[in-house]
């Protein structure tokens, strides 16, 4: 065949594209187990980070996770446990698109230094795209012990600051209920909000918002409130 002909060029291009596509497909398939392992380890690191277990490598994540996380539960909207659902593998991005009755709400119960903690996954919307995180509550299920946030595309130096220590550390010690003795009812549930201009001194439910990141901070406040409200039935009955 004439190497200068259009037919030769066309056939050569098809062969090269086929080979490259095959190589890429093989590479993607080969790397998938490693990628899934890394995602799993990172998730465990984030969960542990809310209770102060931060110096954990990806290689050690599963061992440390099994050491501190004593129970994983998938809750129904009424607070009862769905024993057939796997809490760890639930995808919140997909769950929040379902009806309340169809949704399942993951809950992790941890023990550290003789204390019990309740860890709730978070998922919501920022200014440009998804935001997410985990929040750990103390044994009273009212006091925040630790929290961490992640984002997909928030603005660097502004909304992206939600995953910095200075912003996240403010949540520790804040409480969810108006009156700790009044129980886990919607009327008594206040949650924690990022306050534009700064929270007032002594505000048990407010943290300083990020200057210039108002919409992202509003998304954080809405996410924390909406997700934690889903767990009130369980907290009330347990």
Wavefront OBJ file of the C-alpha trace (Angstrom):
o trace
v 0.000 0.000 0.000
v 1.220 3.456 -0.859
v 2.345 5.122 2.381
v 1.514 8.499 0.933
v -2.087 7.596 0.170
v -5.090 8.776 2.167
v -6.156 5.183 2.796
v -2.813 4.362 4.417
v -3.022 7.432 6.653
v -6.588 6.604 7.644
v -5.799 2.956 8.480
v -2.656 3.927 10.369
v -4.640 6.458 12.451
v -7.305 3.849 13.296
v -4.647 1.328 14.399
v -2.862 3.880 16.589
v -6.084 5.093 18.205
v -7.115 1.502 18.909
v -3.762 0.671 20.487
v -3.698 3.825 22.621
v -7.307 3.293 23.744
v -6.465 -0.266 24.730
v -3.428 0.829 26.715
v -5.401 3.535 28.508
v -8.235 1.131 29.306
v -5.782 -1.439 30.652
v -4.010 1.195 32.760
v -7.283 2.527 34.179
v -8.454 -0.982 35.037
v -5.123 -1.851 36.642
v -5.064 1.317 38.767
v -8.704 1.159 39.873
v -8.106 -1.108 42.923
v -5.299 1.189 44.106
v -7.462 4.283 43.609
v -10.332 2.715 45.554
v -7.942 1.751 48.349
v -6.642 5.326 48.575
v -10.175 6.767 48.627
v -11.127 4.361 51.409
v -8.024 5.231 53.433
v -8.587 8.976 53.002
v -12.166 8.614 54.185
v -10.987 6.761 57.292
v -8.374 9.455 57.941
v -11.032 12.186 57.741
v -13.367 10.347 60.100
v -10.586 9.780 62.625
v -9.450 13.390 62.294
v -12.662 14.664 63.880
v -11.728 12.993 67.193
v -8.142 14.193 67.132
v -6.517 11.167 65.502
v -4.600 13.088 62.869
v -1.139 11.541 62.561
v -2.299 8.510 60.596
v -0.744 7.440 57.300
v -2.832 5.921 54.541
v -1.090 2.591 55.115
v -2.130 2.595 58.783
v -5.575 4.140 58.294
v -7.585 0.903 58.352
v -5.832 -0.450 61.452
v -6.396 2.803 63.353
v -9.951 3.068 62.084
v -10.803 -0.400 63.371
v -9.168 0.493 66.673
v -11.337 3.545 67.360
v -14.527 3.106 65.326
v -16.646 0.610 67.212
v -19.845 0.740 65.178
v -21.086 1.804 61.750
v -24.809 2.325 61.280
v -27.104 3.346 58.440
v -30.117 5.121 59.903
v -33.592 5.535 58.480
v -35.415 8.850 58.679
v -37.203 7.747 61.873
v -33.899 7.035 63.610
v -34.071 3.265 63.416
v -31.204 1.246 61.956
v -31.263 -0.350 58.523
v -29.259 -3.518 59.180
v -29.063 -4.341 55.483
v -27.301 -1.118 54.420
v -23.536 -0.626 54.575
v -22.947 2.720 56.269
v -19.350 3.110 55.102
v -20.069 2.620 51.413
v -23.131 4.895 51.270
v -22.671 7.717 48.766
v -24.155 10.894 50.242
v -24.140 12.624 46.864
v -26.619 10.003 45.689
v -28.499 9.664 48.979
v -29.508 13.328 49.246
v -31.263 13.072 45.880
v -33.626 10.432 47.280
v -36.822 10.987 49.251
v -36.549 11.153 53.049
v -37.948 7.650 53.378
v -35.469 6.216 50.888
v -32.401 7.978 52.243
v -29.997 6.307 54.654
v -27.912 8.349 57.065
v -24.476 6.991 58.032
v -23.373 7.247 61.654
v -20.051 6.192 63.148
v -19.642 5.576 66.861
v -16.099 5.909 68.156
v -14.406 5.319 71.493
v -11.251 7.079 72.576
v -9.740 7.381 76.055
v -12.886 5.888 77.556
v -15.144 8.451 75.883
v -17.825 7.905 73.235
v -18.165 10.039 70.118
v -20.776 10.189 67.365
v -19.458 11.053 63.900
v -21.791 12.313 61.182
v -20.855 12.730 57.480
v -21.791 16.020 55.805
v -22.562 16.902 52.191
v -23.853 20.104 50.650
v -23.308 22.854 48.099
v -20.811 25.707 48.174
v -20.502 28.635 45.784
v -19.209 26.700 42.773
v -19.647 23.021 43.539
v -19.966 20.389 46.245
v -18.676 20.734 49.797
v -18.503 17.944 52.369
v -17.019 16.910 55.699
v -17.426 15.070 58.983
v -18.443 16.297 62.432
v -17.840 14.526 65.727
v -20.166 15.041 68.679
v -19.426 14.182 72.288
v -21.274 11.641 74.385
v -24.016 14.223 75.015
v -24.633 14.314 71.226
v -24.854 18.080 71.616
v -21.270 19.353 71.814
v -19.040 19.449 68.747
v -15.662 17.847 69.409
v -14.143 18.257 65.972
v -15.062 18.932 62.374
v -13.412 18.935 58.973
v -14.512 20.185 55.586
v -13.555 19.543 51.984
v -14.545 21.183 48.719
v -14.319 20.617 44.998
v -13.978 24.069 43.495
v -14.285 26.911 46.019
v -12.279 30.084 45.428
v -8.662 29.972 46.720
v -8.113 32.434 49.562
v -11.868 32.870 50.029
v -14.377 30.001 50.186
v -11.569 27.453 49.950
v -10.561 28.510 53.481
v -13.257 26.231 54.903
v -10.730 23.397 55.073
v -8.141 25.387 57.035
v -7.472 24.830 60.737
v -8.384 28.385 61.759
v -11.907 28.006 60.416
v -12.522 24.412 61.466
v -11.089 24.804 64.978
v -13.780 27.382 65.802
v -16.455 24.688 65.812
v -14.962 22.716 68.704
v -16.999 23.283 71.858
v -20.012 24.752 70.056
v -23.389 23.200 70.820
v -26.393 22.248 68.724
v -29.248 22.684 71.197
v -30.765 25.858 72.571
v -31.287 24.157 75.929
v -29.234 21.040 76.666
v -31.948 19.791 79.022
v -34.876 20.274 76.644
v -34.129 17.300 74.417
v -33.523 16.622 70.748
v -36.492 18.347 69.138
v -36.543 20.572 66.073
v -37.733 23.481 68.202
v -34.708 23.095 70.444
v -32.229 22.430 67.622
v -30.194 25.508 66.710
v -27.146 23.974 64.994
v -23.972 26.017 64.381
v -23.698 28.835 61.845
v -20.911 30.876 60.289
v -21.699 34.509 61.109
v -20.821 37.253 58.640
v -18.876 39.978 60.433
v -17.950 37.582 63.240
v -19.787 35.728 65.966
v -20.449 37.548 69.217
v -18.330 36.621 72.216
v -19.915 33.743 74.092
v -22.107 32.690 71.161
v -22.495 28.937 71.657
v -23.844 28.431 68.157
v -21.834 30.833 65.997
v -18.371 30.930 64.395
v -16.638 33.651 62.414
v -17.410 33.485 58.710
v -14.688 33.846 56.101
v -14.300 37.380 54.800
v -15.230 37.346 51.126
v -16.515 33.792 51.338
v -20.076 34.496 52.404
v -21.851 32.162 49.987
v -19.542 29.247 50.773
v -19.971 29.856 54.519
v -23.738 29.976 54.076
v -23.427 26.629 52.318
v -21.451 25.247 55.263
v -24.069 26.479 57.751
v -26.914 25.020 55.715
v -25.079 21.717 55.272
v -24.319 21.301 58.966
v -27.871 22.184 59.972
v -29.608 20.046 57.337
v -27.481 16.949 57.884
v -27.436 17.003 61.697
v -31.190 17.580 61.866
v -31.604 14.164 60.238
v -30.066 12.509 63.289
v -32.350 14.050 65.904
v -34.741 11.062 65.965
v -31.866 8.693 66.693
v -30.326 11.002 69.320
v -33.724 11.407 70.962
v -34.332 7.666 71.226
v -30.783 6.727 72.200
l 1 2 3 4 5 6 7 8 9 10 11 12 13 14 15 16 17 18 19 20 21 22 23 24 25 26 27 28 29 30 31 32 33 34 35 36 37 38 39 40 41 42 43 44 45 46 47 48 49 50 51 52 53 54 55 56 57 58 59 60 61 62 63 64 65 66 67 68 69 70 71 72 73 74 75 76 77 78 79 80 81 82 83 84 85 86 87 88 89 90 91 92 93 94 95 96 97 98 99 100 101 102 103 104 105 106 107 108 109 110 111 112 113 114 115 116 117 118 119 120 121 122 123 124 125 126 127 128 129 130 131 132 133 134 135 136 137 138 139 140 141 142 143 144 145 146 147 148 149 150 151 152 153 154 155 156 157 158 159 160 161 162 163 164 165 166 167 168 169 170 171 172 173 174 175 176 177 178 179 180 181 182 183 184 185 186 187 188 189 190 191 192 193 194 195 196 197 198 199 200 201 202 203 204 205 206 207 208 209 210 211 212 213 214 215 216 217 218 219 220 221 222 223 224 225 226 227 228 229 230 231 232 233 234 235 236 237 238
